[in-house]
Amino acid sequence: MSDWTHILGILKVKPVPCRTQAEGTFVLDSVLHHLPIVAGSEEKMKVLFAPIEGHNYSSSCDELGQRTSNYNGDYHNFEVQSNYIISLNGNFRDTIFSSQIKVFTKWLYCLSSRIYIHDMQIRLYSDYGEQYQWIGDLGNNMNTDWINKYLSDMYSDF
């Protein structure tokens, strides 16, 4: 019989200020691909992201900071949504809950040191009733001190 640990979560994040939607998506995708791997013996944690619908600001520059036109000489603004939703899902076979919580906490710490995390609701649980939750509205704080409230001394060895 295998030990299983599961994770479900959603985060509202904002990559560093970006001038276009394509730049924001590229930055977030790059950050996510360079985080530590959270996995069991069979599969890795699935991480999906998408911009929130609509836009929250406009930009008149492209990714290189140059004013852009629509090729007929008229300058225009890009509508940009700087907030994204990240969805987390994972079923980790042959993992111990206490070890998996360390691995995921490191992943979350690394993510928070690279992009703004506005809000999150994440649940890590095992088939034996063990569970841990990260819930919080973090505002525009890129400071990683907030994660200390989720860590006890036994998880601070990374």
N, C-alpha and C positions, 0 to 999 in steps of 0.2 A: 504494500500500500504506500502511496506517495503522499508527501506533505505538500499542500498547496497554499500559496499566498496570493491574494487578489488585490488589485488596485483599480479604483474608479475615481475620476476627478475631472474638474474643470477649473481653468484659470483664466482670468482676464488680464492681459498683459499689454505693454506698449514698448516696442523696440525703441532704440534711441531715436531722437527726432529725425524724421526722414522727409525728403522733399517730394517724393512721389510714392504712389502705392506700390509700384514695382520694387523700389528701393527698400521699403518697409518689409515687404514679403521676403526679399532676398536676405536682409539682415536677420530676420527671425528664423528663416530656414537654416542659415549658416550657424547660428547659435545653437539650434536644436541638434544639428548634426555633430557638434563638437562637445556635447555633454557626455558624462559617463553613461555607460550602458546599464540599464536596469533589466535583468532577465532571470529566467529560471533555466532548467535544463533543456527546455524545448523551444521557447520563444522569448523575444524581447517585448518590452512594453511598447504598445502602439501609441504614437503621439501624432495627433492630427491638429491642424490649425486653420483658421479662416478669419478674415477681417469681419468686424461687426458691420452689419448693413448700414448704409448711408455714409456720410462724411462728417468730420468734425473740424476740418479746416481746409483752406485752399493754399496752393503754392504756385508761384509764377516761375519757378526754376526747375530745371531737370536735375538728374542725379549728380551732375557736375557743377551745379550752381549757376548755370547759364540760363538767361531768360529764353524761353522757347516760343515759337510761333507755330501756327498750324499750316505752315508752308505756303501761305498766300500773303504773308506779311503781318497778319493780325496776331498780336500777342494775346494769350489767354491764361487762365489759371487752371491748375489741376485740382480736382476735388479729391481729397485724401482722407482716408479713415486710418487714424494712427493706433486704434485699439483693436486687438485680436483676441479671439477665444482659442484656448488650447484645450483639447480633450485628451484625457489619459485613460487607457484601458490595458489591463494586463492580468494574465493568469499564469503564475509562476510555479511550475512543478519542481519538486525536490528542493524546496527552499525552507529555511527556518525563519519564522516571523521576525525574531530579533535581529537576524542578519539582514533581512530584506529591508527592514525599517532604516538601518544604517545606510544601505546602498541608495535607497530612494531619497533620504534626507540629504545625502551628498549631491544627488542630481538636482534637488530643489535649491540647495544652497548655490550651486554653480549657476543655475538658471537665474536666480535672483541677483547674482553679482554682475550679470551681463545685461539684463533688461529690467524694466519696471514691472513689478507684479502689483496690480491694483487690488485684485480680489481672488480668492481661491476657496475651493471646497474639495478636499481630497480625502478619500477613505482607503486605508490599507487594512486588510483583514485576512484572517486565516480560517481554515475549516474547523478549527478548534475553539472558535469564539474570541480569539484575540483580535483586537482592533486598535487603530490609532487614526486620529483625524487631524488634518490641518485645515482650519477654517479661519478666514480673516479678510478684512478689508484693510489693505495696506496703504491706500492713497497713492500719492506720487512719490513715495519714498524708495529710492534705489539703494539706500543703506541696508546692509545685510544684518544689522544688529537685531532685526525683528525675529530672525530665525532662532536666536538664543532662547526665546520663550518656549520653543518647541523641543529644545534639546535638554536632556539631562546629562550628567557627567559621563554616563556610560556610552553616550552616542557622540561625544565630542573628540573622538580619536582620529579624525581625518583633518 
